[in-house]
Amino acid sequence: MSTSEHRHDHQNGEPMHADVAYEKVDVSPNAIYIYLIGLAVAVLLSYAVCVFVLRGTTKVAESSDTPLPPIRQEMGSEYRAMPPEPRLQGVPGHSSDPQVDLREKMKQDTDANERYDWVDQNAGIAQIPVKDAMKIIAEKGLPGALASEPK
């Protein structure tokens, strides 16, 4: 703002302050409008260039692709190719749920640790539950180990 110019009269019906003056053309709206129009044109042109580049690269990619085997063409476009076996659990197309498999495995392990069975009946080797085996070892010690004398 310029304060060097002091006008005391009214020009064109505009009131004037005795101590403060201003320049009428501080901001040019025409320059802002021209800038915004130029920006819009630049955005539209860049969009057009991007569409042109996308279409061109898509055509190049389609032309360089190898054709599908005849059996695959017969399957149609809705066929989803699955990876070969063995597949990871949980992927689409896999027959079992990994959580169910984990629960079954834990149940089998628990059942195996809690049953009585013969491993080799001729040699007299039997399987007993882990809890019972731990009690026997705590009472008698490990088989074949020398008993340590208390001091």
ABEGO torsion letter per residue (X at the ends): XBAABBBABBBGGBBBBAABBBBABABBAAAAAAAAAAAAAAAAAAAAAAAAAAAAAAAAAAAABBBBBAAAAAAEAABBBBBBOBBBBGBBGBABBAAAAAAAAAAAAAAAAABBBBABAAAGBBBBBAAAAAAAAAAAEBBGBBBBBBX
